Amino acid sequence: DYKFLFTFSNGVESTVDFKRIIYHGTALRGYLDVTKFKKMNIDLDKSDIYWGKNWDMCFHIEAYYNETAIAPIKKK
């Protein structure tokens, strides 16, 4: 399961499924290991969520306000 539930300070909750973005990025395939994926970190000062000590995969928390799924950017 590649989902996280985010609860914002105003009580809004958003469950986000990261599976599509992980499958899309070749460099992210290591995060298909659910144990590794579940080791998500939060940097509240920067409002970012990230994985890996070198921020291998990172996103701004506010991007998931009222979102239920994310998708990779389509290449032109």
Buried (B, 14 or more C-beta within 10 A) or exposed (E): EBEBEBEEEEEEEBEBBBBEBBBBEEEBEEBEEEEEBEEBEEEEEEEBBBBBEEEBBBBEBEEBEEEEEBEEEEEE
